[in-house]
Amino acid sequence: MADRTDVASIRDYGAKMKIRHTVVYGGAPKPTQQRLLAEQPHILVATPGRLLDFINERHVSLERVHFLVLDEADRMLDMGFIPDVRRICAMTEKDRRTALFSATMAREIAALGESILNNPEHIECGTNTLPVESIDQSVMFVEHGNKNELLLNLIAERGMHRTIVFTRTKHRASRLSMMLEKHNIKSDSIHGDKNQSARRRALDAFRGGRIQVLVATDVAARGIDVDAISHVVNFEMPNEAETYIHRIGRTGRAGADGAALSMCDRDEIGSLRSIERLIKSSVRVDSDHAFHFDAPEPRAGGRGGSRGGRPNGGRSGGRPSSGGRPSSGGGRGGNGGGYRGGGRPSNGGGRSRSYGDGARRGA
């Protein structure tokens, strides 16, 4: 992400400006980066770990930093970088301008914003972009223990030549990728426990067609830009309804057709109903597989499909209940936005935010 930010933004937008800039990140040769740092760039784009390496080696000082931008804060949280971020902030001058951007707003990110910003102003993007018509959405009701076998069957039978499979946890992503490899399906995973070099290799292999299936967690998959993704599979339903939109948006791009398949066990039916309320439509039920069970119908006037509920013999796929709101999942959100001066970060809400100082910190 650091490399992409440097190349795509600073170089292109500042092409006619005499601004020196460089980027440092793990997995790249340090001597080359050290030589570029010696040129004293005006703008430095960096990942927290590599930046702290150069600070400890006395190649970088942050004492005169006037503008500090923390991008993709939720991704840094997922990768365990928040303690490093706090250390970096403490090394900069108090009289600085700070902006924090995050696509989702976990409680830890809100707490970080409160601790490093002075009277932040909250800026939030508009409403979520709903799924496009070119994406064929379906849900398969399947017990959790049968999901692996169902995934293998789907890959073999449904022409999944370039597929992203989403899981909720890093460990699940790794285990699922290894399971696919054992069944001779070329696969790799990307998540916060992998270093940048490993994530880049996996993404390059997926983009180049050398692997068939990429297994990813939501935050690690941020910024994936791969054409012609045939299928998105929700191996586990997302905790936040808005995340569903981000996931399935990986397919069906630029007018191409795409398919989004969701595997839903009994404990995930509540998450499915929240998604249906958000998109204001029922997700089509696909019962054409060996592991189907009948899910309870949404309850009229209620939230429908309570978590962990037992099936009552009814078929799912009816209209979602009216009057409900999608769950915010304890303070996480979906689309991007921000804070600048005067507002306090909110732990609730269904959309993502970022922060920015309205006045210099310490003023």
C-alpha positions in Angstrom: 0.0 0.0 0.0 2.8 2.4 0.8 4.4 1.9 -2.6 1.0 2.3 -4.4 0.3 5.5 -2.5 3.6 7.0 -3.4 3.5 6.2 -7.1 -0.2 6.8 -7.8 -0.7 10.0 -5.7 2.4 12.0 -5.0 4.2 11.5 -8.3 1.2 12.0 -10.5 -0.5 14.9 -8.7 2.8 16.6 -7.9 4.4 16.1 -11.4 4.9 19.8 -12.0 5.9 20.6 -8.5 9.5 20.5 -7.1 8.7 18.1 -4.3 11.1 15.5 -3.3 9.4 12.3 -2.1 10.3 8.7 -1.4 8.7 5.6 0.1 10.1 3.0 2.5 8.5 -0.3 3.4 9.5 -3.8 4.5 10.6 -6.4 2.1 12.6 -4.0 -0.1 16.4 -3.4 0.1 17.3 -1.1 2.9 20.4 0.4 1.3 18.5 1.8 -1.6 15.9 3.3 0.7 18.6 4.7 3.0 20.2 6.5 0.1 16.9 8.1 -0.9 16.3 9.2 2.7 19.7 10.9 2.7 18.3 13.3 0.0 15.9 14.7 2.7 12.5 14.3 1.0 9.7 16.7 1.6 7.2 13.8 1.7 7.9 10.4 3.2 5.5 7.5 2.7 6.2 4.6 5.0 5.0 1.5 6.7 5.3 1.7 10.5 7.8 -1.1 11.0 10.3 0.0 8.4 10.1 3.7 9.5 10.9 2.7 13.1 13.9 0.7 11.8 15.3 3.8 10.1 14.5 6.0 13.2 16.3 3.5 15.5 19.3 3.5 13.1 19.3 7.4 13.2 18.6 7.8 9.4 15.3 9.6 10.1 14.1 12.1 12.6 10.5 13.1 13.0 11.1 16.2 15.2 10.2 18.7 12.4 7.2 16.8 10.9 4.4 19.4 10.3 1.8 17.1 8.6 1.1 13.6 9.7 -1.3 11.4 7.7 -2.4 8.0 9.0 -4.0 6.1 6.1 -5.9 2.8 6.3 -5.9 2.8 10.1 -8.1 -0.3 10.3 -5.7 -2.2 8.2 -2.8 -1.2 10.5 -5.0 -2.4 13.4 -5.5 -5.8 11.7 -1.8 -6.1 11.2 -0.9 -5.2 14.8 0.7 -1.8 13.9 -1.2 0.4 16.3 1.4 0.4 19.1 4.0 1.4 16.5 1.7 4.2 15.2 1.5 5.5 18.8 5.3 5.5 19.1 5.6 7.4 15.8 3.1 10.0 16.7 4.9 10.6 20.0 8.1 11.4 18.1 6.5 14.2 16.0 6.2 17.8 17.2 3.0 18.6 19.1 2.3 21.6 16.9 1.3 19.6 13.8 -1.7 18.9 11.6 -2.9 15.3 11.7 -5.4 13.3 9.5 -6.5 9.8 10.1 -8.4 7.8 7.4 -10.1 4.5 7.9 -12.6 2.6 5.8 -14.1 1.1 9.0 -14.3 2.4 12.5 -13.5 -0.1 15.2 -13.5 1.0 18.8 -9.7 0.8 18.8 -9.4 3.2 15.9 -11.8 5.6 17.5 -9.7 5.5 20.7 -6.5 6.1 18.7 -8.1 9.1 17.1 -9.1 10.6 20.4 -5.6 10.1 21.8 -3.6 11.7 18.9 -6.0 14.4 17.7 -7.1 17.7 19.1 -10.7 18.7 18.6 -11.1 16.6 15.4 -13.7 17.4 12.8 -15.6 14.4 11.6 -16.0 13.9 7.8 -18.0 11.0 6.6 -18.6 9.8 3.0 -22.0 9.5 1.6 -24.2 6.4 1.5 -22.9 3.0 0.6 -22.8 2.0 -3.0 -25.2 -0.9 -3.4 -24.3 -4.0 -5.5 -24.5 -3.6 -9.2 -27.0 -5.6 -11.3 -24.2 -7.4 -13.1 -23.4 -9.5 -10.0 -25.4 -12.7 -9.5 -25.9 -12.9 -5.8 -26.9 -16.2 -4.1 -26.8 -17.8 -0.6 -26.3 -21.5 0.2 -27.5 -22.7 3.6 -24.9 -25.2 4.8 -23.7 -26.4 8.2 -20.4 -25.1 9.2 -18.7 -28.5 9.1 -19.7 -29.1 5.5 -18.4 -25.8 4.1 -15.0 -27.1 3.1 -16.5 -29.9 1.0 -19.1 -27.6 -0.5 -16.3 -25.2 -1.5 -14.4 -27.9 -3.2 -17.5 -29.0 -5.1 -18.3 -25.5 -6.2 -14.7 -24.9 -7.5 -14.9 -28.1 -9.5 -18.4 -27.7 -10.9 -19.0 -24.0 -11.5 -16.0 -22.7 -13.5 -14.4 -20.8 -10.7 -11.2 -19.9 -12.6 -10.3 -16.7 -10.7 -11.9 -16.6 -7.3 -11.6 -14.7 -4.1 -12.8 -16.5 -0.9 -13.4 -14.3 2.1 -13.0 -15.5 5.7 -13.4 -13.6 9.0 -10.1 -14.6 10.6 -6.4 -14.9 9.6 -6.1 -18.4 10.9 -9.1 -19.6 8.9 -7.7 -18.0 5.7 -4.4 -19.9 6.1 -6.0 -23.2 6.9 -8.5 -22.9 4.0 -5.7 -22.1 1.6 -3.7 -25.1 2.7 -6.8 -27.3 2.4 -7.3 -26.2 -1.2 -3.6 -26.9 -2.0 -3.9 -30.4 -0.6 -6.7 -31.0 -3.1 -4.5 -29.8 -6.0 -6.2 -26.4 -6.3 -3.6 -23.6 -6.7 -4.2 -21.2 -3.8 -2.7 -18.7 -1.5 -3.8 -16.4 1.3 -3.4 -12.8 2.3 -4.0 -11.5 5.8 -2.4 -9.3 8.5 0.0 -12.0 9.8 1.8 -12.2 6.4 4.6 -9.7 5.6 4.3 -7.3 2.7 6.6 -9.4 0.5 4.4 -12.5 1.0 1.2 -10.6 0.4 2.6 -9.1 -2.8 3.8 -12.5 -4.1 0.4 -13.9 -3.5 -1.4 -11.0 -5.2 1.0 -11.0 -8.2 0.4 -14.8 -8.6 -3.3 -14.3 -8.5 -3.2 -11.4 -10.9 -1.0 -13.4 -13.3 -3.2 -16.5 -13.2 -0.7 -18.7 -11.4 -3.1 -19.4 -8.6 -6.8 -20.1 -9.0 -8.1 -19.1 -5.6 -7.0 -16.3 -3.3 -8.2 -16.6 0.3 -8.4 -13.2 2.1 -9.5 -11.4 5.2 -11.5 -8.3 4.6 -8.9 -5.7 5.7 -6.0 -7.4 3.9 -8.0 -7.5 0.7 -8.3 -3.7 0.7 -7.1 -2.2 -2.5 -7.1 -5.5 -4.5 -7.4 -4.4 -8.1 -7.6 -7.5 -10.3 -9.6 -7.7 -13.5 -12.0 -10.5 -14.5 -12.6 -12.0 -11.1 -15.2 -14.7 -11.9 -16.5 -15.4 -8.4 -16.5 -14.0 -4.8 -17.2 -16.6 -2.1 -18.2 -15.6 1.4 -17.0 -18.7 3.2 -18.1 -17.0 6.4 -20.8 -14.3 6.5 -19.3 -10.9 7.4 -20.0 -9.5 10.9 -21.0 -6.1 9.4 -23.6 -5.9 6.6 -21.7 -3.1 4.9 -18.7 -5.4 4.5 -20.7 -7.6 2.3 -20.9 -4.8 -0.3 -17.2 -4.3 -0.2 -16.6 -8.1 -0.7 -18.9 -8.7 -3.6 -17.7 -5.5 -5.4 -14.5 -7.3 -6.3 -16.4 -9.1 -9.1 -18.6 -7.7 -11.9 -16.4 -4.7 -12.6 -16.3 -2.6 -15.7 -19.6 -4.0 -17.0 -18.4 -7.6 -16.7 -20.6 -10.3 -15.2 -19.7 -11.8 -11.8 -21.1 -14.1 -9.2 -21.1 -13.8 -5.4 -21.9 -16.9 -3.4 -22.4 -16.8 0.3 -22.2 -19.9 2.6 -24.5 -19.4 5.6 -24.8 -21.7 8.6 -27.4 -21.6 11.3 -25.5 -19.2 13.4 -25.0 -16.7 10.5 -28.7 -16.3 9.5 -28.9 -13.1 11.5 -26.0 -11.7 9.5 -27.7 -12.6 6.3 -31.0 -10.8 7.3 -29.0 -7.7 8.2 -27.4 -7.8 4.7 -30.9 -8.2 3.1 -32.2 -5.2 5.0 -29.2 -3.1 3.9 -29.5 -3.9 0.2 -33.4 -3.8 0.4 -33.7 -7.1 -1.3 -33.6 -10.9 -0.6 -30.6 -12.8 -1.6 -31.5 -15.7 -3.9 -31.4 -19.1 -2.1 -29.4 -21.7 -4.0 -30.4 -25.2 -2.8 -28.7 -27.1 -5.6 -26.1 -28.8 -3.5 -25.9 -31.8 -1.2 -25.7 -29.9 2.1 -28.8 -27.7 2.0 -31.0 -27.1 5.0 -34.2 -25.1 5.2 -33.7 -21.9 7.0 -36.4 -20.0 9.0 -38.3 -17.3 7.2 -37.7 -13.7 8.3 -40.2 -12.8 11.0 -42.7 -10.1 10.0 -41.9 -6.8 11.7 -38.8 -8.2 13.4 -35.2 -8.7 12.7 -35.7 -12.1 11.3 -33.5 -15.2 11.3 -32.2 -15.0 14.8 -28.7 -16.1 15.4 -28.4 -19.7 16.3 -32.1 -20.4 15.7 -33.2 -23.9 14.7 -34.9 -24.4 11.3 -38.6 -24.5 11.3 -39.1 -26.1 7.9 -39.6 -22.9 6.0 -37.6 -21.9 3.0 -35.4 -18.9 3.0 -35.3 -16.3 0.3 -38.4 -14.4 1.2 -38.5 -10.6 1.5 -36.5 -9.2 4.4 -38.4 -7.8 7.3 -39.3 -4.2 7.2 -38.5 -1.5 9.7 -35.2 -3.0 10.8 -31.8 -1.4 10.5 -28.6 -3.2 9.6 -26.4 -3.9 12.5 -23.4 -1.8 12.9 -21.4 -4.6 14.5 -20.3 -2.8 17.5 -18.9 0.3 16.0 -17.5 -0.8 12.6 -18.5 0.7 9.4 -18.3 0.5 5.6 -17.5 3.5 3.4 -14.7 6.0 3.9 -14.8 9.4 5.5 -13.1 11.5 8.1 -12.8 13.8 11.1 -11.6 17.4 11.0 -11.8 19.8 13.9 -14.6 20.1 16.5 -16.2 16.7 16.4 -15.6 13.7 18.5 -15.3 10.3 16.9 -18.3 8.0 17.1 -18.2 4.4 18.0 -21.4 3.7 16.2 -22.7 4.2 12.7 -22.6 2.0 9.7 -20.0 3.8 7.6 -16.3 4.4 7.9 -14.7 7.6 9.0 -11.4 9.3 9.3 -10.1 12.1 11.5 -8.3 15.3 10.9 -7.2 18.1 13.2 -9.2 21.3 12.6 -6.4 23.2 14.3 -2.8 22.4 14.9 -2.4 20.0 17.8 -1.4 21.8 21.0 -2.8 25.1 19.8 
